[in-house]
């Protein structure tokens, strides 16, 4: 019998399982109370030893092991490489902001979207993460950082909407009073633009923040950076986003990784402004993280500033992403790639 992940279950579901073992259902709340403090099954103090043994035999907690971490000396950003019980590894990040403590988590082991500037997509998709495995990343960060996470960003390796049902259940677990009780407005989901799934998400009634990885104002530019642009055209994505805004009333963030000589020219800024004119949105400019083998370079600070000013003059709300953890491996997949390379030497 394959071990079940407790964090994939609700309190009610675990309670029914415990009743089959001959224990009262209220024990499930005790189990989850310890798990959300980052405590392992055998260390739970107010449970009968026999029950702890049984749980340890039949279940896993879903909290991954931290096998490597890097801490920024600049701002305290911490990047983790974590490993699950089956040996799968993903990255997650702890970020410190004035408004709270944020966990950036992965939704898949690997990714099949193939974005050329992203290191986590190079090995393709290995498997989806379950809701409990995603929750486990948050708990691992909380336990290591010794603080409560107040904001969650689903922006690590993987495409969350390519793992739709598991991601939705994870978000609802985050918001549950029996879970981490994190407000939905403190949750951000980042997608490269899967049009049918964005429309489905619009109908879910979840007031989360939706972030679209746009990175180009034309199909030609997006195709150079993101193969998914061959399936969903830029105009399709924008129309889909307008539908999302209409259904939810929520402002969308468009992520735009600035790559020198590819999408940072004045004509690119003009096209982007025309594409997004009149939308309830914000553009988040991201000087691209250099990834070995791509040849991509960050534009200079002056060019980034000019691109921002052109958008603002056209009436578009713009921010420049604050570079967190500049002195550690910042781009998705770099810490994992470096670890694997070390082990293979």
N, C-alpha and C positions, 0 to 999 in steps of 0.2 A: 504494500500500500504506500503510495507516494505521500510524503508529508504535506500537510496543508499549511498555507500561510495564514496565521491568525489575523494579520492586519488586512487581509482581503475580506474579512468577515465583519458583519455588524455585531453590536453587543447582543442583539436578539439571536442572530445566527449562532454565535458562539455559545450562548446560553442554552439553546436547544441541543447542541453537541454535548455540552457538559451534563445535561439532564440524562442523555443516553448513557453516560458513565456512572450515573447514580448520584450526581451532585446537584445542588440547587442552582437555578439559573442566575441568582444574584452574584455567584462567583465570577461570572463573565465580566461584570463591571469592575471587580477587583483586578482581574487579569489586565483589562485595558488600562486601568488606572496606573498600574506598574509599567506597562509597555510605553505609555505616553510620557513616562518619566525616563525612558531609556533603560529600564531594568530588564535583565534577561529572565527567562522562565524559572530557572533554578534559584534565583535570588529573591523571588517574591515572598515576602515574609509572612503574610497572613493567610497563606494557602496551605492546606494539608500536604504533607510530603508526598503522599501517594498520588495526589492530583498533579503536583508539579512533575513528578516522574512520568505520569501518563501524558501530560501535555508535551513534555520534552521528547517523548517517543513518537508522538503522532503529528506534531506541529513544528513549524519553524516560525520565528517571529517576523521575518521579512526585513529586519533591520540589518543593513549590510555592514561588513567589516571595513574599517578605514585602513587601507594598505599603504597609502602615501598621501602626504599633504604638503602644500606650500603656503606659507604665510607672508603676505606683503609687509615689508617694513615701512612702507609709505602710509598705508591707510587701514591695515589690519584685514584686508580681504584675504579669505582663506579658500584655497582650491583643494578639493578632495578627490582622490581616486578610491572608489569603494568597490567591494567585491561581495556578490551574493553567494548563497549556499551552493549554487551550481557552478561557481567559478566565473560567471559573467561579471564584467567590470563596466562601470560608468563613472562619469565625473559629475560632481555637484559643487556649488560655490556658496560661501557665506559672505554676505556683503553688509557693511555697516553704513547706514544712512542716518541723517538727523531725524527722519520721520519713523525710523524703526529698523529692525533687524530682518534681513531678507535672505531667503534660501532660493537659489536658482537650481532647479532640478532637471534631470533627464527623464524622458518618457519612453525611450527605446534603447536597446543595446545596439549601437550602430544606427545607420539611417540609409534609406534608399533614395532620398531626394537628389543626391549627387551635386549639391551646390559646390562650385569649384573653389570657393574661398574657405570652406569648412573642413577641418581635419577629421571630424567624427564620421564623415560619410564615406571615407576612403575604403573601408572594408565592407561596405554595404550594410544591409540590415541583418542582424543576427537573430534578434527576437524582440517582441514587445515586452514592456514591463507591466506587471499587474498593478492595480491600485495600491495594494499594500506595499509593494516594492517601492513605489514612488513616495508613499508616506514614510517608508523606512529611511529614505534619504534625508527627509526633514528631521526625523528623530535622531539620526546619527549626527547631524550638524548640531542640533540642540544639545545633545549630550556632550559633544566635544567642546562646543563654544560656551557651555554652561550658561545659556541664556534662552529666553523664549523667542521663537521666530514669530514675527507678526505679519510678514508679507511673503508670498510665494510666487515665483516666476517660473513658468514651464518653458524654458528657453535653452536647456542644455542639449545633449545629443538626442537625436530623433525628431520626428515630426509628430506633435501631439495629436493632430487630427487624422493621422494615419493609424493611430491607436485610439480611435474615437471613444468607444464604450468604456475602456479602462480609464482613460483620462477623465471622462465625465464622472465616473464613480469616485475617482480620486478627489476631484474638486468637491464633490458632495461630502465625502468623508472629512476633508479639511474643515468644512463649514459646520460639521455636526457638533452638537453639544457634548456628545460622547467621545468626540475626537479632539482635534486641536482647537476647535472653535475659532477658526480664522475667518474673518468677514470676507464675503465674496468680492467686495470692492477692493480687497487687498490681494487679489489673485490676478495674475496676468498670464494669458496664454498666447504664445507666439507661433505663428504658422507661416509657411512659405506661400500659402494661397490656394488651398484645396477648396474649390468653389462649392461643390455639393455639401461638404461638411460644414463650411461657414454658414450656409443657409440653414442647415439642421441646427447648428449651434444658436442661431438667432431665435429659434423656436423653443429653446430650452428654458428660457426665463431666468437665466443666471446673469446677474449684474457684474460680471467680471470685466476686466479690461482686455480687449482683443488687440493684438499687435501683429501687423502684416509685414513680413519680410519682402519689401518691394524691390529695392536696390536698382531700379531702372524705370524710366518713364516710357520706354518703348519695348515692343516685343523683341526687337533685335538686340538691344542692350541686355535685357533680362536673360535672353537665351545664352549669351556669352557667360553669364554668371550662374544661372539656375536652369537646369534641364526641364524642370516642371513648367517653365514658361512655354514649352512646346505643346503642353496639354491645355493649359488655361491662359488665355490671352490677357494682356494687361487691362483692356477695356472690360473684359468679363469680371476680373477681380474687383475693379473699381465699382462696377454696377452692383456686384454682390455685397460689397462693403456698404454701399448706400442703402441696400435693403436691410443689412444688419443694424445700421444706425436708426433707420425708420422703425424697426421692430423693437429695439432695445432702448433707444434714447441715449446710448452710450457713445462717447467719442472714441474713435479708432486711432491708434498710433501706427504710422507707417515707418518701419525701420529702413534706413537707406545707408548702406555701407559704401562710403566714398572710396573709390579705387582710382588712383592716379591714371589719367589718360583714357579711362573707359566710361565713367559716368559722372565726372565732376566738372565738365566743361560748362560754360555759360549757356550753351544751347540745351544742355541736359536740365539745368535749373529752370529754364523757360518752359520746357516740355512738362516737367514735373508740376510746376505751378498751374499750368493749363489743365493738366489731368485732374488735379485735386481741388480746383477752384470751387468754392461754395460748400465744400464738405465739412462736417463736424469732425475735424481730425487734427492731429499733430504729426509733424515730421521729425523723427529722431535721427539726426545725422551721426554716423559712426565711422570715424577714420578707420579703415579696414585693418584688422590684425594681420600682419604678415605671416603667412603659413609657408613653410619650406616647400619648394617645388612649384609654387603657383606663379612666381614672378610678380605678384601684386605688390604695389607700394602705396603707402599712405600719402595723400596730398599734404603739402605744407600747411601750417596753421593759417597763413594768409589766404590760401585758396579755399579752405574750409569756411573761413569767416565770410569771404565774398559770396560763396554759394548760399550760405545762410541769409545774407543780406538780400540777395536777389529774390529768394522765396518770401521773405518778410515784406519786401516792397510790393509783392503780388498779393499780399493779404493772407499768407499761409503761416500758421503757428509753427515755430521751429525751435528745437532744442539741439544742443550738441551733447552727445552722451559723455558723461564724466568718465574718464578712463580710470577704472578701478583696478588695483593690483598690477600696475604697469611693470613692476619688477619681477613678476612671476609669469608662468605660461598662461596667457590670457585667453587664447582662442579655444573653442570647443574641440576636444580631442587631442590637444597637444600633450597634456600630462599623461594620458593613457598611452599615447604613441611613444613617448619618451620612456615610460616604464617598461613597455614590451621590448623596446630596442635594448634597454639595459639588460633585461633578462636573457635576451638572445645572443648577447655578446660572448 
